[in-house]
Amino acid sequence: MSNIQLPPWAEKMKFGFMMGSAAGMTVGLLSGAFTVLRFGPPLGKTYLGTIGRTMLSHGMMLGFFLSIGSLIRAQSREEDD
């Protein structure tokens, strides 16, 4: 592993993405499991594949939005200082 230091705004953006993706995957697990148990998987798909796809899409979406929010917040704090 290399010891490359990221700029503070990149660290905050990375942290926002990790937190958002973890929360989004949790919501995706709950939502996907409820949908699959209630309606069944789509034709030709498996239960776990459907839940995994739902978790991935929710995690990436919320991670993207939280990383952008963290970047905006980091930029506004630098302007205040």
N, CA, C and O atoms as a Maestro MAE file, in Angstrom:
{
 s_m_m2io_version
 :::
 2.0.0
}

f_m_ct {
 s_m_title
 :::
 protein
 m_atom[324] {
  # First column is atom index #
  i_m_mmod_type
  r_m_x_coord
  r_m_y_coord
  r_m_z_coord
  i_m_residue_number
  s_m_chain_name
  s_m_pdb_residue_name
  s_m_pdb_atom_name
  i_m_atomic_number
  :::
  1 25 0.840 -1.182 0.000 1 A "MET " " N  " 7
  2 3 0.000 0.000 0.000 1 A "MET " " CA " 6
  3 2 0.882 1.241 0.000 1 A "MET " " C  " 6
  4 15 1.915 1.294 0.668 1 A "MET " " O  " 8
  5 25 0.460 2.213 -0.746 2 A "SER " " N  " 7
  6 3 1.220 3.457 -0.788 2 A "SER " " CA " 6
  7 2 0.628 4.450 0.210 2 A "SER " " C  " 6
  8 15 -0.533 4.344 0.603 2 A "SER " " O  " 8
  9 25 1.437 5.395 0.601 3 A "ASN " " N  " 7
  10 3 1.015 6.407 1.562 3 A "ASN " " CA " 6
  11 2 0.657 7.704 0.855 3 A "ASN " " C  " 6
  12 15 1.232 8.751 1.152 3 A "ASN " " O  " 8
  13 25 -0.276 7.646 -0.066 4 A "ILE " " N  " 7
  14 3 -0.695 8.832 -0.798 4 A "ILE " " CA " 6
  15 2 -1.753 9.561 0.019 4 A "ILE " " C  " 6
  16 15 -2.752 8.965 0.421 4 A "ILE " " O  " 8
  17 25 -1.536 10.836 0.264 5 A "GLN " " N  " 7
  18 3 -2.492 11.654 1.005 5 A "GLN " " CA " 6
  19 2 -3.425 12.360 0.029 5 A "GLN " " C  " 6
  20 15 -2.976 13.039 -0.895 5 A "GLN " " O  " 8
  21 25 -4.708 12.194 0.239 6 A "LEU " " N  " 7
  22 3 -5.691 12.893 -0.584 6 A "LEU " " CA " 6
  23 2 -5.943 14.281 -0.004 6 A "LEU " " C  " 6
  24 15 -5.758 14.493 1.194 6 A "LEU " " O  " 8
  25 25 -6.359 15.220 -0.834 7 A "PRO " " N  " 7
  26 3 -6.739 16.531 -0.308 7 A "PRO " " CA " 6
  27 2 -7.933 16.387 0.639 7 A "PRO " " C  " 6
  28 15 -8.686 15.419 0.532 7 A "PRO " " O  " 8
  29 25 -8.117 17.330 1.559 8 A "PRO " " N  " 7
  30 3 -9.210 17.211 2.536 8 A "PRO " " CA " 6
  31 2 -10.592 17.090 1.886 8 A "PRO " " C  " 6
  32 15 -11.447 16.360 2.389 8 A "PRO " " O  " 8
  33 25 -10.820 17.796 0.779 9 A "TRP " " N  " 7
  34 3 -12.136 17.709 0.140 9 A "TRP " " CA " 6
  35 2 -12.383 16.328 -0.447 9 A "TRP " " C  " 6
  36 15 -13.522 15.860 -0.467 9 A "TRP " " O  " 8
  37 25 -11.322 15.661 -0.931 10 A "ALA " " N  " 7
  38 3 -11.468 14.321 -1.485 10 A "ALA " " CA " 6
  39 2 -11.717 13.297 -0.382 10 A "ALA " " C  " 6
  40 15 -12.479 12.348 -0.565 10 A "ALA " " O  " 8
  41 25 -11.064 13.500 0.768 11 A "GLU " " N  " 7
  42 3 -11.301 12.615 1.909 11 A "GLU " " CA " 6
  43 2 -12.755 12.708 2.364 11 A "GLU " " C  " 6
  44 15 -13.392 11.691 2.639 11 A "GLU " " O  " 8
  45 25 -13.278 13.936 2.442 12 A "LYS " " N  " 7
  46 3 -14.670 14.110 2.871 12 A "LYS " " CA " 6
  47 2 -15.636 13.534 1.852 12 A "LYS " " C  " 6
  48 15 -16.665 12.968 2.222 12 A "LYS " " O  " 8
  49 25 -15.317 13.672 0.576 13 A "MET " " N  " 7
  50 3 -16.167 13.119 -0.474 13 A "MET " " CA " 6
  51 2 -16.151 11.590 -0.425 13 A "MET " " C  " 6
  52 15 -17.189 10.951 -0.594 13 A "MET " " O  " 8
  53 25 -14.974 11.007 -0.195 14 A "LYS " " N  " 7
  54 3 -14.857 9.556 -0.083 14 A "LYS " " CA " 6
  55 2 -15.633 9.045 1.126 14 A "LYS " " C  " 6
  56 15 -16.322 8.029 1.041 14 A "LYS " " O  " 8
  57 25 -15.520 9.747 2.247 15 A "PHE " " N  " 7
  58 3 -16.235 9.356 3.449 15 A "PHE " " CA " 6
  59 2 -17.749 9.457 3.244 15 A "PHE " " C  " 6
  60 15 -18.493 8.587 3.697 15 A "PHE " " O  " 8
  61 25 -18.204 10.504 2.569 16 A "GLY " " N  " 7
  62 3 -19.630 10.648 2.272 16 A "GLY " " CA " 6
  63 2 -20.137 9.527 1.388 16 A "GLY " " C  " 6
  64 15 -21.244 9.027 1.585 16 A "GLY " " O  " 8
  65 25 -19.319 9.126 0.402 17 A "PHE " " N  " 7
  66 3 -19.723 8.024 -0.472 17 A "PHE " " CA " 6
  67 2 -19.808 6.715 0.303 17 A "PHE " " C  " 6
  68 15 -20.742 5.938 0.106 17 A "PHE " " O  " 8
  69 25 -18.846 6.467 1.177 18 A "MET " " N  " 7
  70 3 -18.873 5.219 1.947 18 A "MET " " CA " 6
  71 2 -20.078 5.170 2.884 18 A "MET " " C  " 6
  72 15 -20.743 4.139 2.994 18 A "MET " " O  " 8
  73 25 -20.354 6.275 3.553 19 A "MET " " N  " 7
  74 3 -21.508 6.303 4.457 19 A "MET " " CA " 6
  75 2 -22.815 6.171 3.675 19 A "MET " " C  " 6
  76 15 -23.715 5.441 4.090 19 A "MET " " O  " 8
  77 25 -22.920 6.867 2.557 20 A "GLY " " N  " 7
  78 3 -24.129 6.796 1.754 20 A "GLY " " CA " 6
  79 2 -24.347 5.426 1.152 20 A "GLY " " C  " 6
  80 15 -25.477 4.939 1.111 20 A "GLY " " O  " 8
  81 25 -23.286 4.800 0.684 21 A "SER " " N  " 7
  82 3 -23.451 3.484 0.087 21 A "SER " " CA " 6
  83 2 -23.807 2.438 1.137 21 A "SER " " C  " 6
  84 15 -24.572 1.517 0.853 21 A "SER " " O  " 8
  85 25 -23.265 2.566 2.345 22 A "ALA " " N  " 7
  86 3 -23.634 1.627 3.407 22 A "ALA " " CA " 6
  87 2 -25.104 1.785 3.791 22 A "ALA " " C  " 6
  88 15 -25.817 0.794 3.952 22 A "ALA " " O  " 8
  89 25 -25.550 3.021 3.935 23 A "ALA " " N  " 7
  90 3 -26.956 3.253 4.266 23 A "ALA " " CA " 6
  91 2 -27.863 2.838 3.112 23 A "ALA " " C  " 6
  92 15 -28.927 2.263 3.341 23 A "ALA " " O  " 8
  93 25 -27.459 3.120 1.886 24 A "GLY " " N  " 7
  94 3 -28.254 2.749 0.726 24 A "GLY " " CA " 6
  95 2 -28.355 1.245 0.545 24 A "GLY " " C  " 6
  96 15 -29.407 0.737 0.156 24 A "GLY " " O  " 8
  97 25 -27.275 0.528 0.822 25 A "MET " " N  " 7
  98 3 -27.332 -0.925 0.709 25 A "MET " " CA " 6
  99 2 -28.226 -1.531 1.781 25 A "MET " " C  " 6
  100 15 -28.874 -2.551 1.544 25 A "MET " " O  " 8
  101 25 -28.265 -0.919 2.946 26 A "THR " " N  " 7
  102 3 -29.167 -1.400 3.989 26 A "THR " " CA " 6
  103 2 -30.621 -1.195 3.575 26 A "THR " " C  " 6
  104 15 -31.451 -2.089 3.740 26 A "THR " " O  " 8
  105 25 -30.920 -0.030 3.045 27 A "VAL " " N  " 7
  106 3 -32.274 0.240 2.559 27 A "VAL " " CA " 6
  107 2 -32.597 -0.681 1.390 27 A "VAL " " C  " 6
  108 15 -33.721 -1.171 1.285 27 A "VAL " " O  " 8
  109 25 -31.638 -0.921 0.520 28 A "GLY " " N  " 7
  110 3 -31.834 -1.831 -0.606 28 A "GLY " " CA " 6
  111 2 -32.097 -3.258 -0.164 28 A "GLY " " C  " 6
  112 15 -32.898 -3.958 -0.783 28 A "GLY " " O  " 8
  113 25 -31.436 -3.698 0.896 29 A "LEU " " N  " 7
  114 3 -31.678 -5.035 1.438 29 A "LEU " " CA " 6
  115 2 -33.112 -5.154 1.933 29 A "LEU " " C  " 6
  116 15 -33.812 -6.115 1.615 29 A "LEU " " O  " 8
  117 25 -33.538 -4.172 2.709 30 A "LEU " " N  " 7
  118 3 -34.905 -4.212 3.237 30 A "LEU " " CA " 6
  119 2 -35.937 -4.123 2.122 30 A "LEU " " C  " 6
  120 15 -36.899 -4.891 2.089 30 A "LEU " " O  " 8
  121 25 -35.730 -3.185 1.216 31 A "SER " " N  " 7
  122 3 -36.670 -2.989 0.113 31 A "SER " " CA " 6
  123 2 -36.689 -4.185 -0.826 31 A "SER " " C  " 6
  124 15 -37.761 -4.647 -1.216 31 A "SER " " O  " 8
  125 25 -35.520 -4.690 -1.192 32 A "GLY " " N  " 7
  126 3 -35.443 -5.830 -2.101 32 A "GLY " " CA " 6
  127 2 -36.011 -7.096 -1.500 32 A "GLY " " C  " 6
  128 15 -36.709 -7.850 -2.178 32 A "GLY " " O  " 8
  129 25 -35.717 -7.338 -0.225 33 A "ALA " " N  " 7
  130 3 -36.245 -8.530 0.426 33 A "ALA " " CA " 6
  131 2 -37.764 -8.462 0.528 33 A "ALA " " C  " 6
  132 15 -38.445 -9.460 0.295 33 A "ALA " " O  " 8
  133 25 -38.295 -7.308 0.869 34 A "PHE " " N  " 7
  134 3 -39.746 -7.155 0.958 34 A "PHE " " CA " 6
  135 2 -40.394 -7.386 -0.406 34 A "PHE " " C  " 6
  136 15 -41.399 -8.091 -0.503 34 A "PHE " " O  " 8
  137 25 -39.832 -6.803 -1.445 35 A "THR " " N  " 7
  138 3 -40.393 -6.939 -2.789 35 A "THR " " CA " 6
  139 2 -40.334 -8.381 -3.272 35 A "THR " " C  " 6
  140 15 -41.310 -8.890 -3.823 35 A "THR " " O  " 8
  141 25 -39.197 -9.045 -3.071 36 A "VAL " " N  " 7
  142 3 -39.046 -10.421 -3.536 36 A "VAL " " CA " 6
  143 2 -39.943 -11.363 -2.750 36 A "VAL " " C  " 6
  144 15 -40.531 -12.282 -3.321 36 A "VAL " " O  " 8
  145 25 -40.053 -11.143 -1.462 37 A "LEU " " N  " 7
  146 3 -40.920 -12.017 -0.671 37 A "LEU " " CA " 6
  147 2 -42.395 -11.793 -0.982 37 A "LEU " " C  " 6
  148 15 -43.200 -12.719 -0.891 37 A "LEU " " O  " 8
  149 25 -42.741 -10.588 -1.343 38 A "ARG " " N  " 7
  150 3 -44.149 -10.290 -1.625 38 A "ARG " " CA " 6
  151 2 -44.557 -10.692 -3.040 38 A "ARG " " C  " 6
  152 15 -45.601 -11.316 -3.231 38 A "ARG " " O  " 8
  153 25 -43.735 -10.337 -4.039 39 A "PHE " " N  " 7
  154 3 -44.112 -10.557 -5.428 39 A "PHE " " CA " 6
  155 2 -43.312 -11.658 -6.114 39 A "PHE " " C  " 6
  156 15 -43.697 -12.109 -7.193 39 A "PHE " " O  " 8
  157 25 -42.222 -12.094 -5.522 40 A "GLY " " N  " 7
  158 3 -41.353 -13.079 -6.163 40 A "GLY " " CA " 6
  159 2 -40.369 -12.387 -7.090 40 A "GLY " " C  " 6
  160 15 -40.550 -11.220 -7.440 40 A "GLY " " O  " 8
  161 25 -39.329 -13.106 -7.485 41 A "PRO " " N  " 7
  162 3 -38.344 -12.501 -8.393 41 A "PRO " " CA " 6
  163 2 -38.910 -12.377 -9.804 41 A "PRO " " C  " 6
  164 15 -39.852 -13.088 -10.154 41 A "PRO " " O  " 8
  165 25 -38.347 -11.479 -10.623 42 A "PRO " " N  " 7
  166 3 -38.775 -11.406 -12.025 42 A "PRO " " CA " 6
  167 2 -38.477 -12.716 -12.753 42 A "PRO " " C  " 6
  168 15 -37.652 -13.507 -12.297 42 A "PRO " " O  " 8
  169 25 -39.135 -12.940 -13.864 43 A "LEU " " N  " 7
  170 3 -38.931 -14.172 -14.623 43 A "LEU " " CA " 6
  171 2 -37.474 -14.320 -15.039 43 A "LEU " " C  " 6
  172 15 -36.875 -13.391 -15.581 43 A "LEU " " O  " 8
  173 25 -36.920 -15.475 -14.784 44 A "GLY " " N  " 7
  174 3 -35.540 -15.757 -15.161 44 A "GLY " " CA " 6
  175 2 -34.514 -15.245 -14.181 44 A "GLY " " C  " 6
  176 15 -33.318 -15.399 -14.430 44 A "GLY " " O  " 8
  177 25 -34.920 -14.640 -13.074 45 A "LYS " " N  " 7
  178 3 -33.982 -14.107 -12.076 45 A "LYS " " CA " 6
  179 2 -34.104 -14.917 -10.787 45 A "LYS " " C  " 6
  180 15 -35.116 -15.576 -10.545 45 A "LYS " " O  " 8
  181 25 -33.063 -14.858 -9.971 46 A "THR " " N  " 7
  182 3 -33.079 -15.560 -8.690 46 A "THR " " CA " 6
  183 2 -33.425 -14.584 -7.568 46 A "THR " " C  " 6
  184 15 -33.403 -13.367 -7.753 46 A "THR " " O  " 8
  185 25 -33.743 -15.139 -6.413 47 A "TYR " " N  " 7
  186 3 -34.060 -14.309 -5.251 47 A "TYR " " CA " 6
  187 2 -32.852 -13.453 -4.845 47 A "TYR " " C  " 6
  188 15 -32.963 -12.238 -4.682 47 A "TYR " " O  " 8
  189 25 -31.704 -14.110 -4.688 48 A "LEU " " N  " 7
  190 3 -30.521 -13.372 -4.227 48 A "LEU " " CA " 6
  191 2 -30.008 -12.397 -5.279 48 A "LEU " " C  " 6
  192 15 -29.495 -11.332 -4.935 48 A "LEU " " O  " 8
  193 25 -30.137 -12.742 -6.540 49 A "GLY " " N  " 7
  194 3 -29.716 -11.830 -7.601 49 A "GLY " " CA " 6
  195 2 -30.553 -10.565 -7.617 49 A "GLY " " C  " 6
  196 15 -30.039 -9.466 -7.828 49 A "GLY " " O  " 8
  197 25 -31.852 -10.732 -7.391 50 A "THR " " N  " 7
  198 3 -32.746 -9.573 -7.372 50 A "THR " " CA " 6
  199 2 -32.465 -8.690 -6.159 50 A "THR " " C  " 6
  200 15 -32.433 -7.465 -6.275 50 A "THR " " O  " 8
  201 25 -32.264 -9.301 -5.010 51 A "ILE " " N  " 7
  202 3 -31.958 -8.522 -3.805 51 A "ILE " " CA " 6
  203 2 -30.604 -7.831 -3.952 51 A "ILE " " C  " 6
  204 15 -30.458 -6.668 -3.576 51 A "ILE " " O  " 8
  205 25 -29.619 -8.535 -4.494 52 A "GLY " " N  " 7
  206 3 -28.289 -7.950 -4.691 52 A "GLY " " CA " 6
  207 2 -28.317 -6.772 -5.655 52 A "GLY " " C  " 6
  208 15 -27.657 -5.760 -5.419 52 A "GLY " " O  " 8
  209 25 -29.076 -6.897 -6.738 53 A "ARG " " N  " 7
  210 3 -29.179 -5.794 -7.696 53 A "ARG " " CA " 6
  211 2 -29.857 -4.589 -7.056 53 A "ARG " " C  " 6
  212 15 -29.456 -3.450 -7.293 53 A "ARG " " O  " 8
  213 25 -30.886 -4.839 -6.241 54 A "THR " " N  " 7
  214 3 -31.557 -3.741 -5.541 54 A "THR " " CA " 6
  215 2 -30.620 -3.071 -4.547 54 A "THR " " C  " 6
  216 15 -30.606 -1.845 -4.439 54 A "THR " " O  " 8
  217 25 -29.840 -3.862 -3.821 55 A "MET " " N  " 7
  218 3 -28.887 -3.296 -2.867 55 A "MET " " CA " 6
  219 2 -27.833 -2.455 -3.575 55 A "MET " " C  " 6
  220 15 -27.478 -1.372 -3.109 55 A "MET " " O  " 8
  221 25 -27.333 -2.957 -4.706 56 A "LEU " " N  " 7
  222 3 -26.306 -2.233 -5.444 56 A "LEU " " CA " 6
  223 2 -26.829 -0.913 -5.986 56 A "LEU " " C  " 6
  224 15 -26.152 0.111 -5.895 56 A "LEU " " O  " 8
  225 25 -28.034 -0.933 -6.552 57 A "SER " " N  " 7
  226 3 -28.567 0.304 -7.130 57 A "SER " " CA " 6
  227 2 -28.880 1.334 -6.048 57 A "SER " " C  " 6
  228 15 -28.604 2.519 -6.236 57 A "SER " " O  " 8
  229 25 -29.450 0.911 -4.922 58 A "HIS " " N  " 7
  230 3 -29.731 1.853 -3.839 58 A "HIS " " CA " 6
  231 2 -28.429 2.386 -3.237 58 A "HIS " " C  " 6
  232 15 -28.320 3.577 -2.945 58 A "HIS " " O  " 8
  233 25 -27.443 1.506 -3.051 59 A "GLY " " N  " 7
  234 3 -26.167 1.924 -2.467 59 A "GLY " " CA " 6
  235 2 -25.419 2.914 -3.338 59 A "GLY " " C  " 6
  236 15 -24.881 3.899 -2.832 59 A "GLY " " O  " 8
  237 25 -25.376 2.671 -4.632 60 A "MET " " N  " 7
  238 3 -24.674 3.594 -5.534 60 A "MET " " CA " 6
  239 2 -25.392 4.939 -5.620 60 A "MET " " C  " 6
  240 15 -24.747 5.987 -5.660 60 A "MET " " O  " 8
  241 25 -26.723 4.912 -5.648 61 A "MET " " N  " 7
  242 3 -27.476 6.160 -5.763 61 A "MET " " CA " 6
  243 2 -27.289 7.028 -4.515 61 A "MET " " C  " 6
  244 15 -26.969 8.211 -4.625 61 A "MET " " O  " 8
  245 25 -27.486 6.448 -3.336 62 A "LEU " " N  " 7
  246 3 -27.362 7.236 -2.113 62 A "LEU " " CA " 6
  247 2 -25.905 7.626 -1.868 62 A "LEU " " C  " 6
  248 15 -25.634 8.717 -1.365 62 A "LEU " " O  " 8
  249 25 -24.970 6.752 -2.215 63 A "GLY " " N  " 7
  250 3 -23.551 7.093 -2.086 63 A "GLY " " CA " 6
  251 2 -23.167 8.271 -2.955 63 A "GLY " " C  " 6
  252 15 -22.415 9.145 -2.525 63 A "GLY " " O  " 8
  253 25 -23.682 8.301 -4.189 64 A "PHE " " N  " 7
  254 3 -23.397 9.415 -5.089 64 A "PHE " " CA " 6
  255 2 -23.921 10.721 -4.515 64 A "PHE " " C  " 6
  256 15 -23.200 11.718 -4.483 64 A "PHE " " O  " 8
  257 25 -25.172 10.724 -4.060 65 A "PHE " " N  " 7
  258 3 -25.755 11.956 -3.555 65 A "PHE " " CA " 6
  259 2 -25.088 12.421 -2.263 65 A "PHE " " C  " 6
  260 15 -24.898 13.624 -2.079 65 A "PHE " " O  " 8
  261 25 -24.730 11.512 -1.367 66 A "LEU " " N  " 7
  262 3 -24.062 11.924 -0.145 66 A "LEU " " CA " 6
  263 2 -22.633 12.392 -0.412 66 A "LEU " " C  " 6
  264 15 -22.138 13.273 0.290 66 A "LEU " " O  " 8
  265 25 -21.964 11.826 -1.404 67 A "SER " " N  " 7
  266 3 -20.612 12.308 -1.717 67 A "SER " " CA " 6
  267 2 -20.666 13.722 -2.285 67 A "SER " " C  " 6
  268 15 -19.814 14.548 -1.956 67 A "SER " " O  " 8
  269 25 -21.645 14.014 -3.126 68 A "ILE " " N  " 7
  270 3 -21.799 15.366 -3.649 68 A "ILE " " CA " 6
  271 2 -22.145 16.335 -2.514 68 A "ILE " " C  " 6
  272 15 -21.619 17.447 -2.456 68 A "ILE " " O  " 8
  273 25 -23.032 15.905 -1.616 69 A "GLY " " N  " 7
  274 3 -23.384 16.748 -0.471 69 A "GLY " " CA " 6
  275 2 -22.198 17.015 0.431 69 A "GLY " " C  " 6
  276 15 -22.038 18.129 0.930 69 A "GLY " " O  " 8
  277 25 -21.363 16.008 0.647 70 A "SER " " N  " 7
  278 3 -20.162 16.197 1.471 70 A "SER " " CA " 6
  279 2 -19.178 17.143 0.800 70 A "SER " " C  " 6
  280 15 -18.523 17.945 1.466 70 A "SER " " O  " 8
  281 25 -19.076 17.045 -0.532 71 A "LEU " " N  " 7
  282 3 -18.195 17.951 -1.261 71 A "LEU " " CA " 6
  283 2 -18.682 19.390 -1.160 71 A "LEU " " C  " 6
  284 15 -17.882 20.299 -0.938 71 A "LEU " " O  " 8
  285 25 -19.967 19.605 -1.318 72 A "ILE " " N  " 7
  286 3 -20.529 20.961 -1.204 72 A "ILE " " CA " 6
  287 2 -20.328 21.509 0.200 72 A "ILE " " C  " 6
  288 15 -19.980 22.676 0.381 72 A "ILE " " O  " 8
  289 25 -20.550 20.658 1.185 73 A "ARG " " N  " 7
  290 3 -20.378 21.095 2.570 73 A "ARG " " CA " 6
  291 2 -18.920 21.412 2.874 73 A "ARG " " C  " 6
  292 15 -18.626 22.376 3.581 73 A "ARG " " O  " 8
  293 25 -18.003 20.600 2.339 74 A "ALA " " N  " 7
  294 3 -16.569 20.854 2.567 74 A "ALA " " CA " 6
  295 2 -16.154 22.159 1.902 74 A "ALA " " C  " 6
  296 15 -15.356 22.907 2.466 74 A "ALA " " O  " 8
  297 25 -16.677 22.446 0.721 75 A "GLN " " N  " 7
  298 3 -16.336 23.687 0.038 75 A "GLN " " CA " 6
  299 2 -16.874 24.900 0.783 75 A "GLN " " C  " 6
  300 15 -16.197 25.925 0.862 75 A "GLN " " O  " 8
  301 25 -18.083 24.799 1.332 76 A "SER " " N  " 7
  302 3 -18.659 25.939 2.049 76 A "SER " " CA " 6
  303 2 -17.916 26.186 3.362 76 A "SER " " C  " 6
  304 15 -17.801 27.330 3.801 76 A "SER " " O  " 8
  305 25 -17.418 25.139 3.981 77 A "ARG " " N  " 7
  306 3 -16.654 25.331 5.229 77 A "ARG " " CA " 6
  307 2 -15.313 25.979 4.946 77 A "ARG " " C  " 6
  308 15 -14.826 26.755 5.769 77 A "ARG " " O  " 8
  309 25 -14.702 25.684 3.805 78 A "GLU " " N  " 7
  310 3 -13.420 26.313 3.466 78 A "GLU " " CA " 6
  311 2 -13.616 27.799 3.210 78 A "GLU " " C  " 6
  312 15 -12.741 28.602 3.535 78 A "GLU " " O  " 8
  313 25 -14.752 28.176 2.631 79 A "GLU " " N  " 7
  314 3 -15.023 29.587 2.366 79 A "GLU " " CA " 6
  315 2 -15.258 30.356 3.657 79 A "GLU " " C  " 6
  316 15 -14.926 31.538 3.748 79 A "GLU " " O  " 8
  317 25 -15.841 29.676 4.679 80 A "ASP " " N  " 7
  318 3 -16.124 30.333 5.956 80 A "ASP " " CA " 6
  319 2 -14.847 30.615 6.747 80 A "ASP " " C  " 6
  320 15 -14.784 31.572 7.518 80 A "ASP " " O  " 8
  321 25 -13.838 29.778 6.551 81 A "ASP " " N  " 7
  322 3 -12.597 29.947 7.328 81 A "ASP " " CA " 6
  323 2 -11.762 31.092 6.844 81 A "ASP " " C  " 6
  324 15 -10.694 31.355 7.397 81 A "ASP " " O  " 8
  :::
 }
 m_bond[323] {
  # First column is bond index #
  i_m_from
  i_m_to
  i_m_order
  :::
  1 1 2 1
  2 2 3 1
  3 3 4 2
  4 3 5 1
  5 5 6 1
  6 6 7 1
  7 7 8 2
  8 7 9 1
  9 9 10 1
  10 10 11 1
  11 11 12 2
  12 11 13 1
  13 13 14 1
  14 14 15 1
  15 15 16 2
  16 15 17 1
  17 17 18 1
  18 18 19 1
  19 19 20 2
  20 19 21 1
  21 21 22 1
  22 22 23 1
  23 23 24 2
  24 23 25 1
  25 25 26 1
  26 26 27 1
  27 27 28 2
  28 27 29 1
  29 29 30 1
  30 30 31 1
  31 31 32 2
  32 31 33 1
  33 33 34 1
  34 34 35 1
  35 35 36 2
  36 35 37 1
  37 37 38 1
  38 38 39 1
  39 39 40 2
  40 39 41 1
  41 41 42 1
  42 42 43 1
  43 43 44 2
  44 43 45 1
  45 45 46 1
  46 46 47 1
  47 47 48 2
  48 47 49 1
  49 49 50 1
  50 50 51 1
  51 51 52 2
  52 51 53 1
  53 53 54 1
  54 54 55 1
  55 55 56 2
  56 55 57 1
  57 57 58 1
  58 58 59 1
  59 59 60 2
  60 59 61 1
  61 61 62 1
  62 62 63 1
  63 63 64 2
  64 63 65 1
  65 65 66 1
  66 66 67 1
  67 67 68 2
  68 67 69 1
  69 69 70 1
  70 70 71 1
  71 71 72 2
  72 71 73 1
  73 73 74 1
  74 74 75 1
  75 75 76 2
  76 75 77 1
  77 77 78 1
  78 78 79 1
  79 79 80 2
  80 79 81 1
  81 81 82 1
  82 82 83 1
  83 83 84 2
  84 83 85 1
  85 85 86 1
  86 86 87 1
  87 87 88 2
  88 87 89 1
  89 89 90 1
  90 90 91 1
  91 91 92 2
  92 91 93 1
  93 93 94 1
  94 94 95 1
  95 95 96 2
  96 95 97 1
  97 97 98 1
  98 98 99 1
  99 99 100 2
  100 99 101 1
  101 101 102 1
  102 102 103 1
  103 103 104 2
  104 103 105 1
  105 105 106 1
  106 106 107 1
  107 107 108 2
  108 107 109 1
  109 109 110 1
  110 110 111 1
  111 111 112 2
  112 111 113 1
  113 113 114 1
  114 114 115 1
  115 115 116 2
  116 115 117 1
  117 117 118 1
  118 118 119 1
  119 119 120 2
  120 119 121 1
  121 121 122 1
  122 122 123 1
  123 123 124 2
  124 123 125 1
  125 125 126 1
  126 126 127 1
  127 127 128 2
  128 127 129 1
  129 129 130 1
  130 130 131 1
  131 131 132 2
  132 131 133 1
  133 133 134 1
  134 134 135 1
  135 135 136 2
  136 135 137 1
  137 137 138 1
  138 138 139 1
  139 139 140 2
  140 139 141 1
  141 141 142 1
  142 142 143 1
  143 143 144 2
  144 143 145 1
  145 145 146 1
  146 146 147 1
  147 147 148 2
  148 147 149 1
  149 149 150 1
  150 150 151 1
  151 151 152 2
  152 151 153 1
  153 153 154 1
  154 154 155 1
  155 155 156 2
  156 155 157 1
  157 157 158 1
  158 158 159 1
  159 159 160 2
  160 159 161 1
  161 161 162 1
  162 162 163 1
  163 163 164 2
  164 163 165 1
  165 165 166 1
  166 166 167 1
  167 167 168 2
  168 167 169 1
  169 169 170 1
  170 170 171 1
  171 171 172 2
  172 171 173 1
  173 173 174 1
  174 174 175 1
  175 175 176 2
  176 175 177 1
  177 177 178 1
  178 178 179 1
  179 179 180 2
  180 179 181 1
  181 181 182 1
  182 182 183 1
  183 183 184 2
  184 183 185 1
  185 185 186 1
  186 186 187 1
  187 187 188 2
  188 187 189 1
  189 189 190 1
  190 190 191 1
  191 191 192 2
  192 191 193 1
  193 193 194 1
  194 194 195 1
  195 195 196 2
  196 195 197 1
  197 197 198 1
  198 198 199 1
  199 199 200 2
  200 199 201 1
  201 201 202 1
  202 202 203 1
  203 203 204 2
  204 203 205 1
  205 205 206 1
  206 206 207 1
  207 207 208 2
  208 207 209 1
  209 209 210 1
  210 210 211 1
  211 211 212 2
  212 211 213 1
  213 213 214 1
  214 214 215 1
  215 215 216 2
  216 215 217 1
  217 217 218 1
  218 218 219 1
  219 219 220 2
  220 219 221 1
  221 221 222 1
  222 222 223 1
  223 223 224 2
  224 223 225 1
  225 225 226 1
  226 226 227 1
  227 227 228 2
  228 227 229 1
  229 229 230 1
  230 230 231 1
  231 231 232 2
  232 231 233 1
  233 233 234 1
  234 234 235 1
  235 235 236 2
  236 235 237 1
  237 237 238 1
  238 238 239 1
  239 239 240 2
  240 239 241 1
  241 241 242 1
  242 242 243 1
  243 243 244 2
  244 243 245 1
  245 245 246 1
  246 246 247 1
  247 247 248 2
  248 247 249 1
  249 249 250 1
  250 250 251 1
  251 251 252 2
  252 251 253 1
  253 253 254 1
  254 254 255 1
  255 255 256 2
  256 255 257 1
  257 257 258 1
  258 258 259 1
  259 259 260 2
  260 259 261 1
  261 261 262 1
  262 262 263 1
  263 263 264 2
  264 263 265 1
  265 265 266 1
  266 266 267 1
  267 267 268 2
  268 267 269 1
  269 269 270 1
  270 270 271 1
  271 271 272 2
  272 271 273 1
  273 273 274 1
  274 274 275 1
  275 275 276 2
  276 275 277 1
  277 277 278 1
  278 278 279 1
  279 279 280 2
  280 279 281 1
  281 281 282 1
  282 282 283 1
  283 283 284 2
  284 283 285 1
  285 285 286 1
  286 286 287 1
  287 287 288 2
  288 287 289 1
  289 289 290 1
  290 290 291 1
  291 291 292 2
  292 291 293 1
  293 293 294 1
  294 294 295 1
  295 295 296 2
  296 295 297 1
  297 297 298 1
  298 298 299 1
  299 299 300 2
  300 299 301 1
  301 301 302 1
  302 302 303 1
  303 303 304 2
  304 303 305 1
  305 305 306 1
  306 306 307 1
  307 307 308 2
  308 307 309 1
  309 309 310 1
  310 310 311 1
  311 311 312 2
  312 311 313 1
  313 313 314 1
  314 314 315 1
  315 315 316 2
  316 315 317 1
  317 317 318 1
  318 318 319 1
  319 319 320 2
  320 319 321 1
  321 321 322 1
  322 322 323 1
  323 323 324 2
  :::
 }
}
